[in-house]
Amino acid sequence: MVSVQSKTVWIKRQQCPCGDWKCFVTYEGDTNETNVGSRLIKNDSFPTETMISPYVGMVFKSDDEAFDYYGNFARKNGFSIRKERSRLSPQLGVYKRDFVCYRSGFAPARKKQIGEHQRERKSVRCGCDSKMYLSKEIVDGVSQWYVVQFSNVHNHELLEDDQVRLLPAYRKIHEADQERILLLSKAGFPIHRIVKVLELEKGIQGGHLSFLERDVRNFIQTRKRIVQESDALLAERREIDTVDLLEACRTSKEADPYFVYDVAFDENDRVENVAWSCGDSVHAYDMFGDVVYFDSTYRSMNYGLSFGAWLGINNHGKILFFGCALLQDENPRSFAWALQAFLRFMKGRCPQTIITDIDPGLREAITSELPNTKHFISLYNMMPRISTWFSLPLGPRFPEFKYEFEELCRLKGTDEFEFRWNNMVSHFGINSDKHIALLFSLRMCWALPYTRGCFLARMDSTSYWKSVDVFLKGVIETQTCLRGFLEQMGLVSHCKMQSHEEAQFMHLKTCLPIEEHARSILTPFAFNAVQQEMVLAMEYAASEMSDGSHIVRHFKKVDGEHLVIWVPEDEQIHCSCKAFESTGILCRHALRVLLLKNYFQIPSKYLLNRWRQEESSSVLRYGEQSNLKNSDEWYREFNLLTGTLFSEAALTKERSDFVRRELTEELTRLVGQVREMPAVDEVGMDIITLSPTNVL
């Protein structure tokens, strides 16, 4: 629990999906250590062999950098430091800093009250004169800190390495250890048992943690006090912000009839779950809702709510926002409610595939609410957990394990997968590991032998997942309240649907008629994928079998052949790699057979609508909202214009430039005609704010 802040703090879920409260997962790079003592212990920036003693005239970029350097120097020499004095000026701000030995000065005499009986505690201060004084100067507009005095003369004994770590300045509990301590304390572990568990998990000797048992006790007591003081304030803030969020939902519904939201209340009539989706998102789902990614990895520290977002991909390979939810709990019941709400928003249309993180509770909800939807677990999100789970138990054998695991993910047959899985588990001696059991129980959702042919619309690429991470972090890190969260997501959805891909010239690489045909129909994103497969198809040889099927193999590779079945009567082609079933793009093996059969065009059924060049969906959206007279004629004219011009633009660079000019002029004329149309039901034409120059 954290103190009440003006900014909402979101963190990634750190509880292990295996369900065992003793297991804990952290994400590398998510923690941001700001405590000086933690930095000195955790990140030794100045190795012994390169660190030199501070000297007069030494320059630092900031006073914090100087303090870190002096602190590392002090620890390596058997003492610790503290900040003593600073001086302030209106022009420079803080311009002088004094850092001294922890035993500098003398403790002031304390006056006892009458009748007071308190134990006399001996002070560690003995008037040590070790110090480092700094002064700030502005050089060419840049602030620099200079050492103006330095002394390393002590009037007390310096400590050895095994003693200096026990000084208060260095006895800091790292953030990951704090979470672990709180988890064990909540489970009823006594203090001494918590310390023992941490020692065993870190693989260190007893008494060699970076903190003492009393530090653990003080930390737990302090945290409990903070929880007691802040729980009431946080509960009040959450209730106020939740009411504000529901009011914002009602306001959005009045402004946009296509906006949808749902809310669930608990037994005390308090808001438990909230979900919503914008009109533009619902419209985008109609076109690109075949594959949905549900991200549920973020949780608010302030509100105790988990954030779930439904995302997709459009025909240009860009992220689409379909909707989101704020959930009280991360259990099958809450996930089931979120899925039910999402289906209501999308008029009961289930996605063909749903992609999620590894979570048994979410898996249970999907099985219940989306029985006909294929569930796929992203390897991109799962691999960091593999490192967290097995790097410590396996030690130096972990790289070998990781290599074997990745090889298993790429196998073809399920029988071979299970045989090699059992061998791997026995070889590394992890038969009884609960994470291995979890992975094997969910193998049908992540292992390629079981998921091959599952339609993913190219959402399993690393570039897409990185874009999702950037997108979610950008939304999460800018929010200060729940209402702002809703407004931000609505703005994101609107901008995504308003954005237009620039018409671009697509070069031919093979000069084959089949390539030119694909270029005239597909978006640049999809055409680039087809074109890459066409180029690689040239490296394969196809041998026709007696039954009419073909064996396709690379001209250099002995193994790795693929079976391609071609049915000329129905123009059907199937490859054993099932790349088309997964991506909607024909593979190199199937293209090689089509070329062998002298095809000049790709059969229409293998040019999916989701990858074709489409008219401006935002213009259609505005036309639906406006309920315009004669809109059908206007749409037909617009579609004819854009379809013709975009086809022309793909042929040559000169035509692409020409299309840019012509389409701008034609859109200006068409939008002008629409603005002059009479309004229906007092809906004015000012809502059409499309700028023709933004279409290209």
N, C-alpha and C positions, 0 to 999 in steps of 0.2 A: 504494500500500500504506500502511496506517496501522499505528500501534503497537497492541499488544494492549490491548483495553479490556474493561471489564465489560459494556458494552452493545454489542449488535450494531448496526453501522452499515449502513443500506440506502440506496442511491442509485438514481435512475432511470437506465436505460441511456442512455449518451451517444454510443455509436458509431453512425454513420450507417447506416441500412438499405441504402444503395446499395452497400455492400460495399467501398468504397474506403477504405483505411486513412488516406488523406490528408484525408478529409472527417470533420468532427467536428460533433456536434450538442449544444447545451446547451439547458436548459429554463429559461426566464425565471422567477425566483422560487425556484428549487430551491437555489441556492447561498446560504450564510449566512456572509458575511464577518465574522469576528470580530477580525481583525488591525487594530490601531489605524492603522498606516500605510496599509493598504489602504483603510480607511474614509476617511482624509484625502484619498487620491488619487481614489478611485472615486466618493465621494459628498460633494461640496462643499456642506455643509449651510448655509454662511453666505456668501452672495454678497458680493462686495467692496463694492457700494454700500450694503449694509445692515449690514455688520459694523463694530462700534465697538471701540475699544481697551478691554481689561479695565480695571477701576477698583476701588478699595477699596470694599467694600460690595456688589459685584456678587454676585448669588445664582444658584446652580445647583442642579438637583435631585439631582445625584450628582457624585462626583469624576470619573467617566468622561466625563460631559457637559462638565465643566470642562476636562478634558484635550483633548477633541476641539475645543472652541472655541479654546483657547489654541494648539493645533497648527495649526488653520486660519489663525489670526491670524499665527503665526510664519511659515508658508509664504508668505503674501502679503507679508510684510515682509522676506523674504530670509534666514531662519535656521530652525533646527529646535529642538525641545525634548526634554527627557528628564525622567523622574521621578528625584528625588534622595532625599528622605527621607519617611518616614511615621511617625506616632506612634500608639500603641495604648493603650487603656485597657479595663479589664474591663467597664465600664458602657457605653461608646459604641463599642467596637471601634476601628477606625481613625478618628481624629478630627482628624488634621492631615495635610495633603499639601503637599509642596514640589515645584513644577515649575520647572526652570531652563533656561537657554540651553544648547545642546549644547556650547558652549565655556566653560561655567562651571567654576571650579576649576582645579586643576593636576594633571597626571599624576604619580603617585608614582614616585620614583626606583627603578629596578629594579637589584637587585644581581646581578652576573654571577658565575656559577660559574667556578672556576679552569679555565682552558683553553677556556672557552666563547667562541666567535666568532660573534656575532650582529649583524646589521645594526641600526644605530641608526635608529629611526623617530621622526620629529618628531611630537609630540603636537599636536592641534588645540586643546587646552584652553589658554586664556590668561587665566583668572581673570575672565571676563565676569560682571558682576553683574546681568544681566537675569534676572528671576524673577517667579513668581506663587505666593504662599503662600495656602493655603486652610485654613479651620477649619470643623468640622461642629457644628451646633447642632440641637436638637430643638425644633420649634415646633408646638404643638398635636398632638404625636404624630408629626409628619412630619419626616424628616431633611432638612436643607438645608445647603448648603456656601456659605460666604461668603469672598470674597477679602479677606484681612487685610493683605496686602502685595503691591505690584506695582511693577515697575520695567522700563522698556523702554530703558534706557541701555546701550549696547554699547561695548566698547573694541576692536572689530574692525570690519572692513568688512562690510556686508550684501551679500548676493548678488542678482544679477538673476534674473528669472523663468527664463531658460534655464539658469541655473546651480543654482538652489536645488533643482530637481527631481533633481539628481544626488547630493544629500545622502543618506546611508544610511537615514535615517528615512523617506524618501519613495520609495526604490527597492524597492518591494514587487511581487512577482509575483502577480497575481490568480489565483484558483483555476482559472478557465477556461484561462488561459495556462499554468498548471502542467500541466494535463492534456494540453494541446497539445504542450508541450515534451517531456513524457515519451513521447508517441506518436511524435514525430519522432525523438527520441533512440533509441527502440527500433527504428525503421526504419533506423538507421545514419547519420542526418544529423550532420555535424560542428556544433560550437557556432556558428560564424559563419554557417553556412547556416540553422540554426534561427532565428537572430535576423533574417536577411534574409526568411525566409518569414513570420514574424510581422509584420514591417514591411509587406510587400506585402499580407497579408490585412487588416491594419488600415487600409491606405491612408495611411500616414504617411511622412514623410521619414526617411532613414537617420539613426540615432543619436538619434531622438526617442521611443523607447520609454520607459516609466516605469521601466525597469531597464537595467542594462548587460550587456555580454557576460560579464563575470566573475561577475555575479549568476546568470546562467543556468548557468555552469559549476559554481559552488558549490552551486546548487540540485540539479543532477543528481548531483553527488558525494554530497551529504548524503542524497538520497533513496535512492541505491544502498546506502549504508551502513545506512540504516534497514531496507531490504528484506532485506539479508543478516542483520541482527540479529533481525528479527522473523519471517522465513519459517519457521524451525524451530518457534518458539513457536506461530505460527498453525496450522501443520500439525498439531502435537500437540493443540491445542485443538479443531481441527475434527474430528480422529479421535475424541477423547473424546466430544464433543457428538453426533457422528453415531451412535456406539454407543449413547449415551443415548437418542437419538431412536428408534432401532430397538427398544430395550427398551420405550419408551413405546408404540410401535405394537403390540407383542405384548401389553402390558398392556391396552390399549384393546380389542384383539380379544377378549381373555378376558372383559372386562366387558360388551362389546356385540357379540354375534355378527354384527350387521349391519355393523360397522366393517370396512372393506377397505383394504388397503395393498399396495404393491408396491415392490420395490427392485432396482436394477441395480448390478452390480459391474464394475470395470475389470479390465484384465489383471493388475494387482497385488493383486487381491482386496480392493480398497478401494471403499467405497460411492461410486457415481458419481451416481445419480439415485434420488430417493425420491418417491413419490406416495401420497396417501391420501384417503379420503372417509369421512364418518360415516354411520351408518345413517339418520339423519334426512335427510341430503342425498340419499342414494340414493332414499329414499321420495319426496322432493320432486321429483326428476328424473322419476319415473314420471308425475307430473301436469303438470309445467311444463318438461320437457326439450326442447321443440320448438325453442327458441332458446337458444344458449349463448354467453356472452362469455368469451373466454380472454385474460386480462391477463398479459403477460410483461414488463412494463416495469421491474420492480424487481430489483436485484442487491445481494447482501450483500458489503460491502467486507471483512468479517472472514473469511468462509468461501469466498468466490469462487463462490457458488452463485446462480443466478437463480431467482426466485420466480414461479411461474405459478399463477393462480387461475381456476377455472371458476365463473362467476356466471350467474344467470338473473333472471327476474322472475316474481312470482306474480300471481294474479288481482286483487290489490289494488294492483298497481303497485310492490311493495316488492322489494328485492334479496334474492335467494336465493343461498346458498353451496352449490355442488355438490361441490367438492373442490379440491385444490391439489397442487403438485409443486415440488420443489427440484431444479434441473438443474445439472450441472457446466458444460455448454457451451450456447451459443445457436446451434446449428446444426441442419440438417434431421434429422440422426440423433437428437439429443436430443429435439427436438419430436415426432418420429414415435413415440419410446418413450413420451412423455407422453400422446399421443393414444391409443396402444394400451392403456396402463394405464387411462385414463379409460373407454374402451369396455368393458374387462373389468369395471370397477366397476359400470357401468350395464347389465350383462348383454347387451352387444352392440348396444344400441339407439343408433343414430346420431341426432344432432340434425338438424332440418330446415335450420337455418342456424347457422353459427358466425361470430361477430364477433371481429375481432382488430385489433391495430395493424398498420401497414404494415411488413412484414418478409418479404423474398423467401424466406428459409429456412423460415419458418413456413408460407408459401404452398405451398412445395414439399411439406412434410410433410402438410398438409391434403389436397392433391391426391392424394397417395399413400394415406393412411390413411382419408380420408373422401371417396371419389370421388363419392358421391351427395348430399353435403351442400353447400349453397350457401355460399360464402365471401364475407363482407362486411367491408370495411375501414371503420372508423369515421371519418367526416369530422371529428368532434369532436377526435380524437387526431391527425388528419393535418394540420389547418390550422396548428397551431403550427410544424410542420416546414416548411410552405410559406413562412412568414415567415422562418424561419432560413435556408432555402436561397436565397431570391431577394431578400430585402430589401437585402443588401449589393451583389450584382452589378447589380441594376436601379436602385438608388439612389432618386431622386425619382420614377421611373416605377413603383415597386413598387405604390403604391395603385391605379393604373390596371390593373396586371397582376392584382392580387388581385380587383378587381371583375370583370374579365373571366373569371377562373378560377371565381368563384362563380356567374357566369351560366352557364357551361358545365355546372356540376354540376346545374343545374335544367332543362336542355333535355329534350325529349321523345324525339326520334329519334336513333338511333346515327349515321346518315349526316350529319345536321346537326352532331352533336357532333364527328365527325372532321374535317368541313370547317372548322368554326370553330376547332378545336384547331390545325390546320395554319396557319391564318391568324394565330392568336395567337402561335404559336411563331415564325413568320417576322417578325411585326410587332415583337416584342421582341428578335429576334436571338439566341435561345437554342436553336437547332436542335441544337447539339452538346452541350448541357448534359446531364450524366449523370442528374440528378434528373428532368428532363423525360422522359428515356427511361424511367426507372423508373416514373414515374406513368402514362405511356401504356401500358406493358406490363401494368400492374395495373388498367387502367381498368374492366375488367369486374367488379371488386370494389368500386369506390367511386363511379363515375359513375352518376347517376340513370338515364340512358337505358339502361344495361345492368342495373341492379339493381332497376328498377321492378317491383313484384310479388314481390320477395324478402320472405318473412315475417320480420319483426323484432319482433313483439309489442310495439310501441311502445318498444323499447329504444334507439331512435335519437334520443330526446329529450334536450335539454340537461340537464334536471332529473335524468334517470336517470344521465347520465355524471358529473354533479357529486356525486351520492349515492355512486357507485362510488369516486370519488376520495377522498371523506371516509372511506368504509368501509375502503379499503385502507391509507390513511395511518394511520388509527386502529389497525389491526392491526399494521402494520409498526413504528410508532414505540414500541410498548409491549413489544417483545420483547427479551430479554437472552440467550436461548439457543434452540437448535433444539427442545428438548423443550417449552419454554414456548410456542413457536410452534404446535406441534401441539395443546397443551391449549387455547390461545386460539382456534384455528380450530374445535375441537370445541365449545367453549362458544358461539361465535358461531352455529354451525349449529343447536345445540339451542335457543338463544334465538329464532332466526328462525322455527323451526317451532313453538315454544311460543306466540309472539305471536299475539294475536287482534285482529281489526279490530272497532272499536266499531260496533254497529248504529246507523245514523244515518238521519234523515229526509231524503229526497231531494225537493226541490221540483220541481214541474212548471213548465215555461216556455212550452210551446205548448198544453197541455191537449188534445193529440191522443190518441186511443186508442192509437196505435202507440207513443207516448212512455210512456204508463202501462204498457203491456205490457212494454217494455224495462226499466222500473224494477223490475218485480216479479221479473225473472229475473237481471239483471246485478248485479255488485258496484258499489258507488259509483264506483270508479275507472273501470270500463268504461262505466257509465251516463253519467257526466259527458262522456265522449268522444262517445257516441252523441247525447246531448242537444245538445251543441255543433253537431254536424253537422245535427241536425234544425232548429235555429234558423237556421242558414245556408241550409238547403234552401229556406226561405221566400223567399230573395232570388233564386231561380233560376226560369227558365221552361223548360218542356219541350215540344218540338214532335215529334209522332209522324210517322215516315216511312212510306212506302208498304210497306216490308218489315216493319213492326212495331217497328223500333228507334226510339230517341228521341235527339234532339239537345238537350242541356241546356246552357244558357249563363246567365251572370249578367246581371241586367237592366240593368246599367250598362256592362258590358264588351263591346266588339265582338268581340274575339278570345277565345281560351281556351275554346272549346266542347268538350264531351265527349260521346262516343257511349255510350249505355246500351242494352244488348240485354236485353229482357225476354221470357222464355219462360213463358207462363202455365201450360202443361200440367205442367211440372215445378217451377214456382215458382222458376225460376232467373233471376238478374239479374246482369249483368256490366257494369262501367264501364271505360272506356278509361284512367282514372286509376289503376286497380289498387290503390286504397287498401285495399279489403277484403283482397286477397291479401297486403298488406304488414302490416296492423295487426290483422286479424280484426274490424274495426269497419266497418260499412257507411258509405260516403261520402255526402255531401250530394246528389250527383247521382242515385245509386241510390234514396235515400230520397225524392227529389222525384218520381221515377217511381212508386214504391209509393204515395205519397200521391195521385198523379194517378189511379191505378187503384183508389182507395178501399180500400186495405189498412188494417185495424184492428190487425193484428199483424205483427211482423217474422217472416218464415218461419224455422222452427226451425233450419234448416241455417246461417243467418247469425247465430245466437247461439251462438258457439263455447263448448264446455265449459270451456275455459281461462279464460273471462271470466265464468262463471256463479258465483252464490253457492254456496259449498261448505260441507260440514259441517266440523267441527273436525278437521283432519288429525292434530293431536297426540293427540287422544283415540283415533283409529283406530290410531295408531302404538303407543300403550301397550297397546291391546287385542290387537294382533298379538304383541307381546312377551310378554304375560301368558298367552296361550293359554287364555282364560277359558272356562268352561262357560257355555252359554246366551248367548254373546256375540252371536250373530246376532239373537236376539230383542231384546237390549239396543240393538244398533245400529239395528235397524229402528225401535224406539220413539224413539231419540234423533234419527234423521234425520227422522222424521215431525214430531217436535216442533219442531226447529230450522227445517225447511223451511217449516212453516206460520207460525211466529212471525216469521221474517225477512221473509216476504212481507207479513205484516200491518204490520210496522214501517215499511215503505216508503211506506205510504199517507198517514198523517197524523202530525202531531207528537204528538197525544194517544196514538195507537196505539203510536208509538215508545217513549214513556215507559212505557206499559202493558207492552209486550213486555219492556223492561228488567227490570221487577219480576217478571213471570211466568217469564221464562226463568231468572232467578236461583233462584227457588223450585223450579222443575222440575229444574234441573241438580243442585241440592242433594239432591233426593229420589233422582234416578237414580244419582248417584255413591254415595250411601249404600247403594243396592241392590247396586251393583257390589262395594263393599267387603265386603258380607256374603256374597258368593258364595264357595264353597269353592275353595281354590287347587288347581292341577294341577301335579304334579311338584314339590311343595314350593315353588312360586312364590307368594309371599304377595301380598295385595292392597294392601300398603302402597306399592307402586310407583306407584299412581295418586294423584298429588298435585295433580290439577287443582282449582283454585279456581274455583267457579262465577262469582264476581264478576269474574274476569279474562277471561271469554269475551266480555263486552260492553265 
